[in-house]
Amino acid sequence: MLGHATFNDMVKHYSEQLDRTFFALSDPTRRAIIGNLAGRGECSVLELAEPFDLSLPAISKHIKLLENANLVKRRVEGRTHFLSLAPLPMEEATNWLTAYSRFWNMQLSRLEDFLKEEEEEQQQEIEEKN
């Protein structure tokens, strides 16, 4: 029952950071902000807000949520605020998803093996009848 033990281990894994990460990524605007930072690297809040048809206060709320989720870091230079990605929370999310991916791939491989065996048995029964 290796699959059962693996699943139980994954259920036991709990992280408040992981909850904050997935909550922050549940919004398309915040995912777009993360994508823009990933593509551009560090940039100012104003540069980050440019492509969105949202007010600066609305963008600021999204950014604050991303900061609270530890997904972005802020650096202040004079009056300009620069943002960049913080990699550790995304690494944790990736590791969590990878573990589940391995689990489901293993389950699907077992299902595939079972279905092949069933098909072979049915084929043998048909051949025996003929």
Secondary structure, DSSP 8 states (H G I E B T S, - for coil): -HHHHHHHHHHH---HHHHHHHHHHTSHHHHHHHHHHHHH-SEEHHHHHTTSSS-HHHHHHHHHHHHHTTSEEEEEETTEEEEEE-HHHHHHHHHHHHHHHHHHHHHHHHHHHHHHHHHHHHHHHHHHH-
